[in-house]
Amino acid sequence: MAGYKETPRQKMIGMMYLVLTALLALNVSKEILDAFIVVNESMEVTNENFSKKLSNTYSKFESQYKSNPGKVGPFWEKAVKARQLSNDLEKYIDSIKFTVIMRTEGLPNLDSARNLPLSRAKKVDNYNDPTNFFMGTSDDGSSGEGKILKKKLEDYKKKMLELVEPRYRNSIKMGLETEGLYQNASREKQNWIQHNFYHTILAATVTILNKIKAEVYNAEFDVVSSIASSVSAEDFKFDKIRAKVIPESRFVFSGGSYNAEIIVAAYESTGKITGKYALGADTLTAANSANATSIEGPDGVVKLTLPAGGVGLQKYAGFLSVLDPNGQKQDYGFTAEYVVEKMAVSISPSQMLVFYRGVPNPLKVVVPGGGTDIKVDIAPVGTVTKTDSNYVVNIPAQLSGGPTKVVVTVSATYGGSRVVLGSEKFRLKSIPEPKLYIGMVKDIFVNKNLLISNPGIYAIRPEGFDLPATYSVVAYTFNTTDADNKFVNLKAKGNTLTPDMVNHIRKARKGQTILITEIKVKAPDGIRDLSNSITYQIN
C-alpha cells in the first residue's frame, strides 16, 4: 500500500480490506462466505453514511454560495465539478458490480441484479465469471473490465486533485492506489488488477467494489472540504466590521441596571479594545467625545452597565477602537436604546374583591412589557391555572379552622433573571346564601293557587354574585296551621312539596302563613344549613 499518513476513515476502510485479503487467502468454506457477506454489508452501511455526510457538506456549501455568490461562486463551481466526477465514477462502479452479479447468477437484466442482496445470491463462491469479466482473455487483465476500472480511478484522482489549489494538494489523502507492490499467496508479483480480481469469488468481488466506492466517497469529501476551506483562506477575515450592542434586556426596572455587551462583530483580536460612550446621544465620534465616558475590553468584548434611573426611553451612542491587520486604528460606531419602567404589577380578581371557596375565581394579571415565563403563585392554600383569557384561582371548599387570607405573588423573567414583580393579599369567604322561593313566586302575599301550580322549592344565586355557583334544596321543614288552628310541622327531603303539604296550602284561609324553615342546600362548597327561610301569606 502507499506510504502516506491515513485519515481515520481510510484506516477503517483499510482494516476492512485487510480482513477481506485474509479471507481470500483461505479456502472458501460456508463460514468464509458468510464472513464476506458481513463485511460487504458493513461496507454498504459505511457508503450510505458517507453519502449522507457528503449531502450535508454540499448543502452547507450551497447555502454559502446563495448568500454570497460573488465571493463563493468560483469555489462552488469546483465543488459542483467534484460532485459530478464522483457521481459518474460511483455510477460506473455500481454498473460493473451489478453486471458481474448478473453474469455470475445468470440473471436476465441489471434490475434483477440490483434487487438481489448478496446474502441471497446462489453463486457467491463462483470465481470463473468474475475473473473472466475483469481479467478478460489476458493474464494481466489488460483485456478485461479491470483495465477500464483502473484507468477511471487514475483519471478521477488526477481531475479531482486539479480542483484543489496546488499548495493544498499534498494535504489531500486520496487513497484509490493502483500502483504498488502486490503479491499473491505464493509471493508472486501481481499488478493491481490481478491482486483484486484474479480468481476472486463473487462475494469478494462485490465487497472489493464497495470498498473502492467507499474510497471514492472519502476522496470526494476531502477534496470538497478543502475547496470549502479555501473560500476564506485569503480574506482579511471578514468583509464587514461593525460594533454591535448585545443587551441582556432592553426593558429594565427603575432602581435596577441595564446590562449589555458591546463587541466588534466578527472581529478576532487578542488585543485590548477601547472606546467611549455618552448617554442621550444619537451619535458619537472621536472628534466630539471629549466629555464622553471611556470604556475598554481586554479580551475583545466590552461589558457595559448603565444605571436605570429615569423612567422612559433611554438612548446612548459611542464608538470602539480596534487595530486593523496593518496596525492602523479604526473606529466603529454604535448606538442603542432601552426602556426603563417602574417595577409594578397589576394583580386583581376579575369579578370580586375576595376569593370564594369552592368556585373558580377569575384573576387578571398584567405585567410590564418584556417579561417572559410569567408565574403566578398562591399561598398558603389554593391553586392558580392559566386560561385563554387570564387566570383562575380555586380555593378548597372546606377550610375548617384554616386560613382566612391568601397571598398571590407574580414573577417573570427579564434578561435571563427571574424578578418578583409584586404580591397581593386576598380575603377568603364562603359563597353567599341563595335566594329561596316556592314556584319562583317572589311576592310575600300570594294566591294559594300559584303555590300549588308549581310546588317546588328553588335556591337561586343572589343578584350581584356573578361567579358560577349552583344550589339545590336537599331538605326542609314546612310550617303552617290547620282548620282547627293547630300548628302543622312537616319535614321533607328533596326540593318538592309533598302531597300533604300541597293539601294544607289548598285548604289555607286568607291571611294564613306558609313558612319554610330548616332549609338545607347543596352548594359548591358542600351541604349548608341556611339561616334564611321562606315566608308567604295567603291573600
For each residue, the residues with C-beta under 8 A, 3 or more apart:
1: 14 177 180
2: 177 180
3:
4: 173
5: 173
6: 10 11 14 173 175
7: 10 11 173 218 222
8: 11 12
9: 12 13 218 221
10: 6 7 13 14 173 175 215 218
11: 6 7 8 14 15
12: 8 9 15 16 46
13: 9 10 16 17 46 175 211 214 215 218
14: 1 6 10 11 17 18
15: 11 12 18 19
16: 12 13 19 20 39 42 43 211
17: 13 14 20 21 211
18: 14 15 21 22
19: 15 16 22 23 35 39
20: 16 17 23 24 36 39 204 207 208 211
21: 17 18 24 25
22: 18 19 25 26
23: 19 20 26 32 35 36 39 204
24: 20 21 200 204
25: 21 22 185
26: 22 23 29 32
27: 32
28: 32 33 125 201
29: 26 32 33
30: 33 34
31: 34 35
32: 23 26 27 28 29 35 36
33: 28 29 30 36 37 124 125 201 203
34: 30 31 37 38
35: 19 23 31 32 38 39
36: 20 23 32 33 39 40 118 124 201 203 204 207
37: 33 34 40 41 118 119 124 203
38: 34 35 41 42
39: 16 19 20 23 35 36 42 43 207
40: 36 37 43 44 118 203 206 207 210
41: 37 38 44 45 118 119
42: 16 38 39 45 46
43: 16 39 40 46 47 207 210 211 213 214
44: 40 41 47 48 210
45: 41 42 48 49
46: 12 13 42 43 49 50 214
47: 43 44 50 51 210 213 214 217
48: 44 45 51 52
49: 45 46 52 53
50: 46 47 53 54 214 217 218 221
51: 47 48 54 55 217
52: 48 49 55 56
53: 49 50 56 57 221
54: 50 51 57 58 217 220 221 224
55: 51 52 58 59
56: 52 53 59 60
57: 53 54 60 61 221 224 225 228
58: 54 55 61 62 79 83 224
59: 55 56 62 63
60: 56 57 63 64 228
61: 57 58 64 65 72 76 79 224 228
62: 58 59 65 66 76
63: 59 60 66 67
64: 60 61 67 68 72 76 228 231
65: 61 62 68 69 72 73 75 76
66: 62 63 69
67: 63 64 72
68: 64 65 71 72
69: 65 66 72 73 76
70: 73
71: 68 231 239
72: 61 64 65 67 68 69 75 76 231
73: 65 69 70 76 77
74: 77 78
75: 65 72 78 79 227 228 230 231
76: 61 62 64 65 69 72 73 79 80
77: 73 74 80 81
78: 74 75 81 82 163 227
79: 58 61 75 76 82 83 224 227 228
80: 76 77 83 84
81: 77 78 84 85 163
82: 78 79 85 86 160 163 220 223 224 227
83: 58 79 80 86 87 220 224
84: 80 81 87 88
85: 81 82 88 89 156 159 160
86: 82 83 89 90 156 160 216 217 219 220
87: 83 84 90 91
88: 84 85 91 92
89: 85 86 92 93 152 153 156 216
90: 86 87 93 94 213 216 217
91: 87 88 94 95
92: 88 89 95 96 149 152
93: 89 90 96 97 149 209 212 213 216
94: 90 91 97 98 213
95: 91 92 98 99 110
96: 92 93 99 100 133 145 149 209
97: 93 94 100 101 205 206 209 210
98: 94 95 101 102 110 113 114
99: 95 96 102 103 110 113 133
100: 96 97 103 104 129 130 133 134 202 205 206
101: 97 98 104 105 107 113 116 121 202 206
102: 98 99 105 107 108 109 110 112 113
103: 99 100 106 129 133
104: 100 101 121 123 126 129 130 202
105: 101 102 113 116 121 122 123 202
106: 103
107: 101 102 112 113 116
108: 102 112
109: 102 112 113
110: 95 98 99 102 113 114
111: 114 115
112: 102 107 108 109 115 116
113: 98 99 101 102 105 107 109 110 116
114: 98 110 111
115: 111 112
116: 101 105 107 112 113 120 121
117: 120 121
118: 36 37 40 41 121 124 203 206
119: 37 41
120: 116 117
121: 101 104 105 116 117 118 124 202 203
122: 105
123: 104 105 126 129 202
124: 33 36 37 118 121 201 202 203
125: 28 33 201 202 203
126: 104 123 129 130 201 202
127: 130 131 199 200 201 202
128: 131 132
129: 100 103 104 123 126 132 133 202
130: 100 104 126 127 133 134 197 200 201 202 205
131: 127 128 134 135 197 198 199 200
132: 128 129 135 136 144
133: 96 99 100 103 129 130 144 145
134: 100 130 131 141 144 145 146 149 193 196 197 198 200 205
135: 131 132 138 139 141 143 144 146 193 194 197 198
136: 132 141 142 143 144 145 146 147
137: 143 144
138: 135 141 142 143 144
139: 135 194
140: 191 193 194
141: 134 135 136 138 144 146 147 191 193 194 197 198
142: 136 138 147 193
143: 135 136 137 138 147
144: 132 133 134 135 136 137 138 141 147 193 197
145: 96 133 134 136 148 149
146: 134 135 136 141 149 150 193 196 197
147: 136 141 142 143 144 150 151 193
148: 145 151 152
149: 92 93 96 134 145 146 152 153 193 212
150: 146 147 153 154 178 192 193
151: 147 148 154 155
152: 89 92 148 149 155 156
153: 89 149 150 156 157 176 178 212
154: 150 151 157 158 178
155: 151 152 158 159
156: 85 86 89 152 153 159 160 176 216 219
157: 153 154 160 161 174 176 219
158: 154 155 161 162
159: 85 155 156 162 163
160: 82 85 86 156 157 163 164 174 219 220 223
161: 157 158 164 169 172 174 223
162: 158 159
163: 78 81 82 159 160 223 227
164: 160 161 168 169 172 223 226 227
165: 168 169 226 230
166: 169
167:
168: 164 165 171 172 226 230
169: 161 164 165 166 172
170:
171: 168 226
172: 161 164 168 169 219 222 223 226
173: 4 5 6 7 10 218 222
174: 157 160 161 219 222 223
175: 6 10 13 215 218 219
176: 153 156 157 212 215 216 219
177: 1 2 180 192
178: 150 153 154 192
179: 192
180: 1 2 177 192
181: 189
182: 189 190 191 192 194 195
183: 186 187 188 189 190 195
184: 187 188 190 194 195 198
185: 25
186: 183
187: 183 184
188: 183 184
189: 181 182 183
190: 182 183 184 194 195 198
191: 140 141 182 194 195
192: 150 177 178 179 180 182 195 196
193: 134 135 140 141 142 144 146 147 149 150 196 197 198
194: 135 139 140 141 182 184 190 191 197 198
195: 182 183 184 190 191 192 198
196: 134 146 192 193 200 208
197: 130 131 134 135 141 144 146 193 194 200 205 208
198: 131 134 135 141 184 190 193 194 195
199: 127 131
200: 24 127 130 131 134 196 197 204 205 208
201: 28 33 36 124 125 126 127 130 204 205
202: 100 101 104 105 121 123 124 125 126 127 129 130 205 206
203: 33 36 37 40 118 121 124 125 206 207
204: 20 23 24 36 200 201 207 208
205: 97 100 130 134 197 200 201 202 208 209
206: 40 97 100 101 118 202 203 209 210
207: 20 36 39 40 43 203 204 210 211
208: 20 196 197 200 204 205 211 212
209: 93 96 97 205 206 212 213
210: 40 43 44 47 97 206 207 213 214
211: 13 16 17 20 43 207 208 214 215
212: 93 149 153 176 208 209 215 216
213: 43 47 90 93 94 209 210 216 217
214: 13 43 46 47 50 210 211 217 218
215: 10 13 175 176 211 212 218 219
216: 86 89 90 93 156 176 212 213 219 220
217: 47 50 51 54 86 90 213 214 220 221
218: 7 9 10 13 50 173 175 214 215 221 222
219: 86 156 157 160 172 174 175 176 215 216 222 223
220: 54 82 83 86 160 216 217 223 224
221: 9 50 53 54 57 217 218 224 225
222: 7 172 173 174 218 219 225 226
223: 82 160 161 163 164 172 174 219 220 226 227
224: 54 57 58 61 79 82 83 220 221 227 228
225: 57 221 222 228 229
226: 164 165 168 171 172 222 223 229 230
227: 75 78 79 82 163 164 223 224 230 231
228: 57 60 61 64 75 79 224 225 231
229: 225 226 232 233
230: 75 165 168 226 227 233
231: 64 71 72 75 227 228
232: 229 235 237
233: 229 230
234:
235: 232 238 239
236: 239 325
237: 232 266 267 268 325
238: 235 241 266 267
239: 71 235 236
240: 265 266
241: 238 264 265 266 267 322 330 332
242: 264 265 332 334
243: 262 263 264 265 275 319 320 332 333 334
244: 262 263 264 265 334
245: 260 261 262 304 334 335 336
246: 260 261 262 263
247: 250 258 259 260 261 336 338 415
248: 259 260 415 416 417
249: 252 258 259 338 370 414 415 416
250: 247 337 338 339 370
251: 338 339 341 368 369 370 371 414 415
252: 249 256 257 258 308 338 339 340 341 414 415
253: 256 308 340 341 342 343 368 414 419
254: 308 309 311 340 341 342 343
255: 308 343
256: 252 253 308 343
257: 252 305 306 307 308
258: 247 249 252 305 306 307 308 314 338 340
259: 247 248 249 303 304 305 415
260: 245 246 247 248 303 304 306 336
261: 245 246 247 301 302 303 304
262: 243 244 245 246 275 295 297 301 302 303 304 318 320 334
263: 243 244 246 267 300 301 302
264: 241 242 243 244 267 269 273 300 320 322 332
265: 240 241 242 243 244
266: 237 238 240 241
267: 237 238 241 263 264 300 322
268: 237 300
269: 264 273 300 322 323
270: 299 300
271: 300 322 323
272: 296 297 298
273: 264 269 296 297 300 301 302 320 321 322
274: 294 295 296 320 321
275: 243 262 294 295 296 302 318 319 320 321 331
276: 284 286 289 292 293 294 295 318 319
277: 281 284 292 293 295 304 316 317 318
278: 281 284 289 291 292 293 316 317 318
279: 306 314 315 316
280: 314 315 316
281: 277 278 284 292 315 316 317 318 335
282: 315 317 335
283: 317 333 335
284: 276 277 278 281 288 289 292 317 318 319 333
285: 288 289 319 331 333
286: 276 289 319 321 331
287:
288: 284 285
289: 276 278 284 285 286 292 318 319
290:
291: 278
292: 276 277 278 281 284 289 318
293: 276 277 278
294: 274 275 276
295: 262 274 275 276 277 302 304 318
296: 272 273 274 275 302
297: 262 272 273 300 301 302 303
298: 272
299: 270
300: 263 264 267 268 269 270 271 273 297
301: 261 262 263 273 297
302: 261 262 263 273 275 295 296 297 320
303: 259 260 261 262 297
304: 245 259 260 261 262 277 295
305: 257 258 259
306: 257 258 260 279 314 316 338
307: 257 258
308: 252 253 254 255 256 257 258 314 340
309: 254 340
310: 314 340
311: 254 340 341 342
312: 339 340 341
313: 337 338 339
314: 258 279 280 306 308 310 337 338 339 340
315: 279 280 281 282 335 336 337 338
316: 277 278 279 280 281 306 335 336 337
317: 277 278 281 282 283 284 333 334 335 336
318: 262 275 276 277 278 281 284 289 292 295 333 334 335
319: 243 275 276 284 285 286 289 331 332 333 334
320: 243 262 264 273 274 275 302 331 332 334
321: 273 274 275 286 329 330 331 332
322: 241 264 267 269 271 273 329 330 332
323: 269 271 327 328 329 330
324: 327 328 329 330
325: 236 237
326:
327: 323 324
328: 323 324
329: 321 322 323 324
330: 241 321 322 323 324
331: 275 285 286 319 320 321
332: 241 242 243 264 319 320 321 322
333: 243 283 284 285 317 318 319
334: 242 243 244 245 262 317 318 319 320
335: 245 281 282 283 315 316 317 318
336: 245 247 260 315 316 317
337: 250 313 314 315 316
338: 247 249 250 251 252 258 306 313 314 315
339: 250 251 252 312 313 314 369 370
340: 252 253 254 258 308 309 310 311 312 314
341: 251 252 253 254 311 312 344 368 369
342: 253 254 311
343: 253 254 255 256 368 419 421 422
344: 341 368 421 422
345: 365 366 367 368 410 421 422
346: 364 365 366 367
347: 363 364 365 408 410 422 423 424
348: 363 364 424
349: 352 353 354 355 361 362 363 364 393 426
350: 362 363 364 390
351: 361 362 466 467
352: 349 355 356 361 467
353: 349 426 427
354: 349 426 427 428 429
355: 349 352 361 382 393 395 406 426 427 428 429
356: 352 359 361 395 428 429 430 431 467 469
357: 395 396 397 398 399 428 429 430 431 525
358: 395 396 397 430 431 469 523 524 525 526
359: 356 394 431 467 468 469 524 525
360: 392 393 394 467 468
361: 349 351 352 355 356 392 393 394 395 467
362: 349 350 351 389 390 391 392 393 467
363: 347 348 349 350 376 384 390 391 392 393 408
364: 346 347 348 349 350 390 391
365: 345 346 347 374 376 390 391 410
366: 345 346
367: 345 346 371 374 410 412 421
368: 251 253 341 343 344 345 371 421
369: 251 339 341
370: 249 250 251 339 414
371: 251 367 368 374 412 413 414 419 421
372: 412 413 414
373: 412 413 418
374: 365 367 371 410 411 412
375: 410 411 412
376: 363 365 384 386 391 408 409 410
377: 384 408 409 410 411
378: 381 382 383 384 393 406 407 408 409
379: 382 406 407 409
380: 403 406
381: 378 395 396 399 402 403 406
382: 355 378 379 393 394 395 396 406
383: 378 393 394
384: 363 376 377 378 391 392 393 408
385: 391 392 394
386: 376 390 391
387: 390 391 392
388:
389: 362
390: 350 362 363 364 365 386 387
391: 362 363 364 365 376 384 385 386 387
392: 360 361 362 363 384 385 387
393: 349 355 360 361 362 363 378 382 383 384 408
394: 359 360 361 382 383 385
395: 355 356 357 358 361 381 382 399 406 428
396: 357 358 381 382 399 402
397: 357 358 524 525 526
398: 357 525 526
399: 357 381 395 396 402 403 428
400:
401:
402: 381 396 399
403: 380 381 399 406 428
404: 427 428
405: 425 426 427 428
406: 355 378 379 380 381 382 395 403 425 426 428
407: 378 379 423 424 425 426
408: 347 363 376 377 378 384 393 423 424 426
409: 376 377 378 379 420 422 423
410: 345 347 365 367 374 375 376 377 420 421 422 423
411: 374 375 377 418 419 420 421
412: 367 371 372 373 374 375 418 419 421
413: 371 372 373 416 417 418 419
414: 249 251 252 253 370 371 372 417 419
415: 247 248 249 251 252 259
416: 248 249 413
417: 248 413 414
418: 373 411 412 413
419: 253 343 371 411 412 413 414
420: 409 410 411 423
421: 343 344 345 367 368 371 410 411 412
422: 343 344 345 347 409 410
423: 347 407 408 409 410 420
424: 347 348 407 408
425: 405 406 407
426: 349 353 354 355 405 406 407 408
427: 353 354 355 404 405
428: 354 355 356 357 395 399 403 404 405 406
429: 354 355 356 357
430: 356 357 358 525
431: 356 357 358 359 465 467 469 523 524 525
432: 462 465
433: 462 528 530 531 532
434: 459 460 461 462 471 521 523 530
435: 459 460 461 462 463
436: 457 458 459 460 473 516 519 530 532 533 534
437: 440 441 442 457 458 460 534
438: 441 451 454 455 456 457 458 497 514 516 534 536
439: 450 451 453 454 455 456 458
440: 437 454 458
441: 437 438 446 450 451 454 536
442: 437
443: 446
444: 535 536 537
445: 536 537 539
446: 441 443 450 451 536 537 538 539
447: 450 451 538 539
448: 451 452 505 506 508 538
449: 452 453
450: 439 441 446 447 453 454
451: 438 439 441 446 447 448 454 455 505 514 536
452: 448 449 455 502 505 506
453: 439 449 450
454: 438 439 440 441 450 451
455: 438 439 451 452 496 497 501 502
456: 438 439 495 496 497
457: 436 437 438 473 476 495 496 497 516 519 534
458: 436 437 438 439 440 473 495
459: 434 435 436 471 472 473 495 519 521
460: 434 435 436 437 471
461: 434 435 465 469 470 471
462: 432 433 434 435 465
463: 435
464:
465: 431 432 461 462 469
466: 351
467: 351 352 356 359 360 361 362 431
468: 359 360
469: 356 358 359 431 461 465 523 524
470: 461 524
471: 434 459 460 461 521 522 523
472: 459 495 521 522
473: 436 457 458 459 476 494 495 519 520 521
474: 493 494 495 520 521 522 527
475: 491 492 493 494 518 519 520
476: 457 473 491 492 495 516 517 518 519 520
477: 489 490 491 492 516 517 518 519
478: 488 489 490 491 492 497 498 501 504 514 515 516
479: 487 488 489 490 514 515 516 517
480: 488 504 505 508 512 513 514 515
481: 485 486 487 488 512 513
482: 485 486 488 504 507
483: 507
484:
485: 481 482
486: 481 482
487: 479 481
488: 478 479 480 481 482 504
489: 477 478 479
490: 477 478 479 498 500 501 504
491: 475 476 477 478 518
492: 475 476 477 478 496 497 498 501
493: 474 475
494: 473 474 475
495: 456 457 458 459 472 473 474 476
496: 455 456 457 492
497: 438 455 456 457 478 492 501 502 505
498: 478 490 492 501 502
499: 502 503
500: 490 503 504
501: 455 478 490 492 497 498 504 505
502: 452 455 497 498 499 505 506
503: 499 500 506 507
504: 478 480 482 488 490 500 501 507 508
505: 448 451 452 480 497 501 502 508 514 538
506: 448 452 502 503
507: 482 483 503 504
508: 448 480 504 505 512 514 538
509: 512 538
510: 538 539
511: 537 538 539
512: 480 481 508 509 537 538
513: 480 481 535 536 537 538
514: 438 451 478 479 480 505 508 534 535 536 537 538
515: 478 479 480 533 534 535 536
516: 436 438 457 476 477 478 479 519 533 534 535
517: 476 477 479 533
518: 475 476 477 491 529
519: 436 457 459 473 475 476 477 516 529 530 532 533 534
520: 473 474 475 476 527 528 529 530
521: 434 459 471 472 473 474 527 528 530
522: 471 472 474 526 527 528
523: 358 431 434 469 471 526 527 528
524: 358 359 397 431 469 470
525: 357 358 359 397 398 430 431 528
526: 358 397 398 522 523
527: 474 520 521 522 523
528: 433 520 521 522 523 525
529: 518 519 520
530: 433 434 436 519 520 521 533
531: 433
532: 433 436 519
533: 436 515 516 517 519 530
534: 436 437 438 457 514 515 516 519
535: 444 513 514 515 516
536: 438 441 444 445 446 451 513 514 515
537: 444 445 446 511 512 513 514
538: 446 447 448 505 508 509 510 511 512 513 514
539: 445 446 447 510 511
